[in-house]
Structures are given as C-alpha cells and as structure tokens.
Amino acid sequence: MSSHPPTNDNAMAVRQRAEGLLRRMTPAEKVGQLTQYFYFGSVSDQESPDGSGPLPQPDVIEAALRRGEVGSLLFVTDPAETNRLQRIAMEETRLRIPLLFGFDVIHGYRTVFPVPIGMAASWDMQLIERVQSIAAREARAVGIHWVFAPMVDIARDPRWGRMIEGAGEDPYLGAAVAVAQVRGFQGDAVGQKERLISGPKHFAGYGASLGGRDYDEVNLSDYELWNVHFPPFEAAIKAGCGNVMSAYMDLNGVPATGNNWLFSQVLRKTWGFDGFVVSDANAVRDLVTHGFARDLSNAAVRALNAGVDMEMAIADPAFESLPSALESGQFSENDLNASVLRVLEAKVRMGLFENPYVDQSRAEEVLGDTRHRTESRIAAERSEVLLRNEQELLPLNVHEWSSIAVIGPLADSKRDTVGPWVFDFNQDETITVLDGLREKAGDRVTISYAPGIRRAHRAFPSMFDMFPGNIPDQQPDFDDDVEFQRAVKLAADADVAVIVLGEWQNMIGENASRSSLELPGRQLDLLKAVVGTGTPVVMLLMNGRPLDLRWASDHVGAILDIWYPGSMGGHAVANLLFGDVSPGGKLPFTWPRSVGHIPMIYSHTTSQQPEKQAHRYWDEESTPLYPFGHGLIYAGFEYSRLSLDRSSIRAGESLRVSVDVKNTGYREADEVAQLYIHQRYGASSRPVRELKGFQRISLSAGEVRTLGFTLGPDELRYWNAASKVWTIDATTFDVWVGGDSTALLSTSFEVADS
C-alpha cells in the first residue's frame, strides 16, 4: 500500500486500486459499499425524521459494519466517535475499506453563515466560495468527508420551504452560485486538503412541486427542465462535483430516484458525470410508496438500474435485497460493479485508505479559528438587502438619537439567528440583533428591549424537533397583553424603534411549506401598533422566502432583509444600521405582493395583451412588490454609455458589452450591475428579460468604472421544445444593464445565420 493517495489527475491509478478491491469482494460486501445509514447514537430511540418508525439501533448498524456491509454513515460528528467507528471498518472487517462520513453542512458547521438564499443575495461568487471553503475546513476537521450540498434546485414558489437552501428563481444566477459552492466545498478536484466531496441536490425538479408542497409531484415540460432547472446541475457537474443526490418526488409521472433517463442519459451521457449518485433519505424504499415498484426488492433493482449508486437509508435498506436479486438474474453484475467502483474511487481520491482517522487535537484548533467568525460577519453584511429606506432613515445617526427600542422575540433568539439546517453550532458564540446593537451603541445610545409577543408555532411539528435545542419554548408564563403594551410603550418613548419580524427557523426548510406568506402569529398587529406610536421604525426581516409585506411597504420607514444571518449576524446588522457598512445585497427572487400572485417570475414571456400585464388580476395590481435584483444602498449609482463592440454577429460568435457605472453618492458603496437580454422573435417565444451577466463592484464616492460583459453562444442559446435541440435564432436581441431587472438603459444587436 502506498504512503500517499494517488493524485487526482491519475485516474488510471485510482481505477486500478478500486478494481483490485472489487475483485476480492463478495456480493454482500459490494452492496454494503452502496449502503449509507443514518447513525444518531444517543437519539436512536426516537422516531425517524420522516415518521417512518423508530431509528435503527447503533448495535444493529455496527453489526452490519463488522460484516463489511456498510459503506457510509450519516450524522456522526464527534471526532472520537468517528474514529471508533472507522476503526471497526479498518481493523475488524475482512477488506478494511474505510467509511465515508457524510453530513448536512448547508451554511456552516461550527461557524454559521447566512442561509444559502441569503448568500445568493450577495451576488458575490468569491465570497460564497470562500465561505463554503471555511465550512468544509471545519467539517473535515471533525471527520466529515462528504457534504449533501449545495442544493441547486430552482425555486419559483415561495410556499416551498426549501427555497431557503437554494439561490432563488433564476437559472443563470443559480448556476453561478452552484459553481461557487462546489468549488468552495471541494476545491478543484475530489481529495484536496481540508475539503469535502460536494453533493449537489436534488436531481431534478424538486423545487417545482405542486402548490409548493414539499414532496409532492412535479410536472415540468422539456422547455422548463432544460432552460430553467437543469442549468445549475450542469454547472455543478462542470465544476467537478463528486456526488449528486436524487430527488424524492415523481417527475412527470416517474419517481426521480427510479428515472433512468435522468441519471443514465442526462447526467452521465449528456454531461459526462463520473461521480457517484446517492438517493435522498429512504427515497429507494419510497419507490414502493409511489406505486412505482412492486416491493422493496424491485425498488432496489430499479433504483440501481436507473443509476442510483448508493442508498441513503434511515432503517432497513432496500439494497439489502440486491445480493439475492443478483443471484436470480434481475440485474447485471456489471451494473453493480460500476456503482461499487464509483464509491471506492471516491474513497481512494479522498485519501481515506492512508488517512482514515481524525486528528482530534487539531479539530478544536480549526473550530476555534476566529478568522472564520470574521468571515461570517462579512458574509452577513454583504448578503442583507435594503428593501425600503424612506427619507433616508438609514443609516441611523447616533448624534441625533439617544435611545433605541428593540422589539420582537426574534431580536434576541440565538437559535433563530443562525437559522435552520444547523446542528453543531456554538450558541455561546452567536450574536443576536440585540447583542450586536448593544455592543455597537456602547454608552452613546440607550438600548431597551421587549419581545412584545410570544413566538408563533407550527400547526404540525417540525421534523427537526428531535435534535437538541430545536423544540420551541412554550413560554407558559408569558402575559400576552402586558408584554404587547410594554413593547409599544418602549417604542413610543424611544427616538427610533427597531422591530425584528419574520419566520421562526423551524417554520422554513424541509417539510416546512406554507399555505400563507403572512407574518406568523401577532407580528403584524405588533408592527402596526409600533408604527402607530409615531416613532420612526426600522423593520428587520428574518426569513428565507418573500413574506407578505404589503402593509409594511406602505407604512414602515425602512425595511432591511437580514435573512437568518448566522453566528455573527448581530454584528453585521449593527454595522449596517449605524452606517459602518453600506448594504449591497440584491434579491435573488421576485417578491410577490401576496400568496395569490405566486408563482411570479421576472422572466415570463410576453404572452397575450402585454399592455394589461399589470392587471392580470382585477382585485390587485399584478406586479411585484419588489423586482428581481432589487436592493437599495446608502448612495446612488448612475449607468451610462452602454455600448457594444459589434452591432451584429453570426450564430456561434460573441460580442462585448460595456457600460459606465458612477457612484453619485457621498460614500463608498457596492453595486451589483446586472445585464439582461430579450430575443425579439424566433423559433420560440422567449422571456421578456433574462439575466445573462452580473458584477458586484465597490466604488468610492464619485468614482466611475467601465464594466465589460460577454454575450456569446452560452448566453444566447435556448432549448427549443418543438425541435428538441439547442437553438440560436437569427434575430434581434435587446440588452439592458442596470441595478435590477427593471433596468432602463438599453441597446440592441443582430444575430445572423451562421
């Protein structure tokens, strides 16, 4: 055995090593490498997160591990426990094949960053890559090898709770964010130091479930699949991701986890993916639930034949039946071997045969790196979006005001500040909004606080309530009327009120879809009462999707969307409110006026009677509350001198777009310059606008910078649903550049036949 793992570019050495192991394996051992168990240890006596029954006992899993019938474990994060289990694999099994340890590192491990939809709002790909490299460093330090992220599903219905995990509605932005996350988690290739295998999910179309209801069926045309939902996945594949996760639901009548076309045709043949595919939790077993597979044995065979290499099993894997199915000739041993090779190659590339164990002494050093917390603050500052700022209420002037009332239960909740999809963070390190404002104000400003209302609760419990710290406080001694009036009085007596509203973290994420976008509980009542005092009000919104802000947008002076800002969220909020930093985030989705407007996207086609676009509903204006790409700043930007280096090109050629951007404000600030196109006519109706370029820049007061963009085949082509081919039409294209999707500065060019 060599002392170092094969280099990542030495594919032949990796394959030879994996094949050498494969030749020695029994069918049961092969299937074991394709089996991943949830391993919850001390909470194994509880019900599984999906409600399918009790979690498997550790001794059952460890017995299978000793037989060489476990290839991966999920949810093991204690380095000592990781080493104990790895020793079983390396010292007590026949072939001594190391385990892969996986975990949901969605937006940080010990250091928590803004939720993914918030990070997408930064439109800063270098920041996103840097943030996920820190998450990878921390997770790898405790023995995690593989992360079930990024989630790259396009989400156009904000009722769907998992919108929070993605990059919003747009495939171009979504693809860019996917690449940045894969490179952050994984580096340039599988096996880099302090990096993880990245596993984009959920292939494919999961974000388009009927009614925004998690797990419900999805029906998407070829046009939408290829033009909207596939691009982020293809970008992640090109970025080199080592794993892809299947989706739960039916896609056009066929469960995604049993869909051969998705994995064999699109993923492997069309895009050339050579990593391994894992099912989502219990998704193989659920092929029976869908009415697709006859029984668990049939489900296992059909998933493997579809291209699923590994089953993620909460309990009783369906893949356990594969050895007997192989013996009876239900599938080819070549197909089984191909899947096993892909898993073994991943372990070889990760260097696990040479270095299977965690350096426990180094883990705490990495987790305690204070530079990571600094990056968390910067990420939150660059992600937050200023939605409204009437009469320049923000930034707050500490020389004019001596007292601030901080209102709302979310203002001082550490658990909600970091948001959902985090499990091993340190609450002692988390800075809430109240913490941040008090520390920033010091002795200059008096900060008073009142929650005002009790926390709201879901009608049905969260699937994550099984984890420590996730069960909401019931607050039995909370006096609703007294606390409400106390909050209103504090606001009335203060120079300015900062009210923090939104959804509690267990109200969004997986299995957290909503039928309404209203502020939960009595939040709107509290907001109206605080505004009614006449005190200037700044509203901070803690969320992962657009909420109904119609009243707030008409009556509240300033609204800052802070998402779930992460470990250092309170410091970031304070820096933004007091003007140490200017907001620069932009919305990664269109903000509808109400739930009745969804789905609402900026990239719709012109359709019939476009002059009535704003009046599609007779009872309310059919326009967004805030457009895609919207975000205000503490300055002003002016766009001018939009030009092209060519007025016409042939199909397949490229041209350059340039524009001058000037900071017309009094201070340095960031702007996200966005380029949109529209194809006037052709073989298909095309969206009124499509994002095809963006740059986040920082300009000092008065500074002018010339920006350049390229428009070429990748930006101009589209999948034609009639001809079933990628198409670039001979046509006229309009081009806009500006600060959001309603940009006015425009020009045009022609595309001729090639």
C-alpha positions, 0 to 999 in steps of 0.5 A, a space after each residue: 500500500 502506498 504512503 500517499 493517495 494517488 493524485 487526482 489527475 491519475 485516474 488510471 491509478 485510482 481505477 486500478 486500486 478500486 478494481 483490485 478491491 472489487 475483485 476480492 469482494 463478495 456480493 454482500 460486501 459490494 452492496 454494503 459499499 452502496 449502503 449509507 445509514 443514518 447513525 444518531 447514537 444517543 437519539 436512536 430511540 426516537 422516531 425517524 425524521 420522516 415518521 417512518 418508525 423508530 431509528 435503527 439501533 447503533 448495535 444493529 448498524 455496527 453489526 452490519 459494519 463488522 460484516 463489511 456491509 456498510 459503506 457510509 454513515 450519516 450524522 456522526 460528528 464527534 471526532 472520537 466517535 468517528 474514529 471508533 467507528 472507522 476503526 471497526 471498518 479498518 481493523 475488524 472487517 475482512 477488506 478494511 475499506 474505510 467509511 465515508 462520513 457524510 453530513 448536512 453542512 448547508 451554511 456552516 458547521 461550527 461557524 454559521 453563515 447566512 442561509 444559502 438564499 441569503 448568500 445568493 443575495 450577495 451576488 458575490 461568487 468569491 465570497 460564497 466560495 470562500 465561505 463554503 471553503 471555511 465550512 468544509 475546513 471545519 467539517 473535515 476537521 471533525 471527520 466529515 468527508 462528504 457534504 449533501 450540498 449545495 442544493 441547486 434546485 430552482 425555486 419559483 414558489 415561495 410556499 416551498 420551504 426549501 427555497 431557503 437552501 437554494 439561490 432563488 428563481 433564476 437559472 443563470 444566477 443559480 448556476 453561478 452560485 452552484 459553481 461557487 459552492 462546489 468549488 468552495 466545498 471541494 476545491 478543484 478536484 475530489 481529495 484536496 486538503 481540508 475539503 469535502 466531496 460536494 453533493 449537489 441536490 436534488 436531481 431534478 425538479 424538486 423545487 417545482 412541486 405542486 402548490 409548493 408542497 414539499 414532496 409532492 409531484 412535479 410536472 415540468 415540460 422539456 422547455 422548463 427542465 432544460 432552460 430553467 432547472 437543469 442549468 445549475 446541475 450542469 454547472 455543478 457537474 462542470 465544476 467537478 462535483 463528486 456526488 449528486 443526490 436524487 430527488 424524492 418526488 415523481 417527475 412527470 409521472 416517474 419517481 426521480 430516484 427510479 428515472 433512468 433517463 435522468 441519471 443514465 442519459 442526462 447526467 452521465 451521457 449528456 454531461 459526462 458525470 463520473 461521480 457517484 449518485 446517492 438517493 435522498 433519505 429512504 427515497 429507494 424504499 419510497 419507490 414502493 410508496 409511489 406505486 412505482 415498484 412492486 416491493 422493496 426488492 424491485 425498488 432496489 433493482 430499479 433504483 440501481 438500474 436507473 443509476 442510483 449508486 448508493 442508498 441513503 437509508 434511515 432503517 432497513 435498506 432496500 439494497 439489502 435485497 440486491 445480493 439475492 436479486 443478483 443471484 436470480 438474474 434481475 440485474 447485471 453484475 456489471 451494473 453493480 460493479 460500476 456503482 461499487 467502483 464509483 464509491 471506492 474511487 471516491 474513497 481512494 481520491 479522498 485519501 481515506 485508505 492512508 488517512 482514515 482517522 481524525 486528528 482530534 487535537 487539531 479539530 478544536 484548533 480549526 473550530 476555534 479559528 476566529 478568522 472564520 467568525 470574521 468571515 461570517 460577519 462579512 458574509 452577513 453584511 454583504 448578503 442583507 438587502 435594503 428593501 425600503 429606506 424612506 427619507 433616508 432613515 438609514 443609516 441611523 445617526 447616533 448624534 441625533 438619537 439617544 435611545 433605541 427600542 428593540 422589539 420582537 422575540 426574534 431580536 434576541 433568539 440565538 437559535 433563530 439567528 443562525 437559522 435552520 439546517 444547523 446542528 453543531 453550532 456554538 450558541 455561546 458564540 452567536 450574536 443576536 440583533 440585540 447583542 450586536 446593537 448593544 455592543 455597537 451603541 456602547 454608552 452613546 445610545 440607550 438600548 431597551 428591549 421587549 419581545 412584545 409577543 410570544 413566538 408563533 408555532 407550527 400547526 404540525 411539528 417540525 421534523 427537526 424537533 428531535 435534535 437538541 435545542 430545536 423544540 420551541 419554548 412554550 413560554 407558559 408564563 408569558 402575559 400576552 397583553 402586558 408584554 404587547 403594551 410594554 413593547 409599544 410603550 418602549 417604542 413610543 418613548 424611544 427616538 427610533 424603534 427597531 422591530 425584528 419580524 419574520 419566520 421562526 427557523 423551524 417554520 422554513 426548510 424541509 417539510 416546512 411549506 406554507 399555505 400563507 406568506 403572512 407574518 406568523 402569529 401577532 407580528 403584524 398587529 405588533 408592527 402596526 401598533 409600533 408604527 402607530 406610536 409615531 416613532 420612526 421604525 426600522 423593520 428587520 426581516 428574518 426569513 428565507 422566502 418573500 413574506 407578505 409585506 404589503 402593509 409594511 411597504 406602505 407604512 414602515 420607514 425602512 425595511 432591511 432583509 437580514 435573512 437568518 444571518 448566522 453566528 455573527 449576524 448581530 454584528 453585521 446588522 449593527 454595522 449596517 444600521 449605524 452606517 459602518 457598512 453600506 448594504 449591497 445585497 440584491 434579491 435573488 427572487 421576485 417578491 410577490 405582493 401576496 400568496 395569490 400572485 405566486 408563482 411570479 417570475 421576472 422572466 415570463 414571456 410576453 404572452 397575450 395583451 402585454 399592455 394589461 400585464 399589470 392587471 392580470 388580476 382585477 382585485 390587485 395590481 399584478 406586479 411585484 412588490 419588489 423586482 428581481 435584483 432589487 436592493 437599495 444602498 446608502 448612495 446612488 449609482 448612475 449607468 451610462 454609455 452602454 455600448 457594444 463592440 459589434 452591432 451584429 454577429 453570426 450564430 456561434 460568435 460573441 460580442 462585448 458589452 460595456 457600460 459606465 457605472 458612477 457612484 453619485 453618492 457621498 460614500 463608498 458603496 457596492 453595486 451589483 450591475 446586472 445585464 439582461 437580454 430579450 430575443 425579439 422573435 424566433 423559433 420560440 417565444 422567449 422571456 421578456 428579460 433574462 439575466 445573462 451577466 452580473 458584477 458586484 463592484 465597490 466604488 468610492 464616492 464619485 468614482 466611475 468604472 467601465 464594466 465589460 460583459 460577454 454575450 456569446 453562444 452560452 448566453 444566447 442559446 435556448 432549448 427549443 421544445 418543438 425541435 428538441 435541440 439547442 437553438 440560436 435564432 437569427 434575430 434581434 436581441 435587446 440588452 439592458 444593464 442596470 441595478 435590477 431587472 427593471 433596468 432602463 438603459 438599453 441597446 440592441 444587436 443582430 444575430 445572423 445565420 451562421 
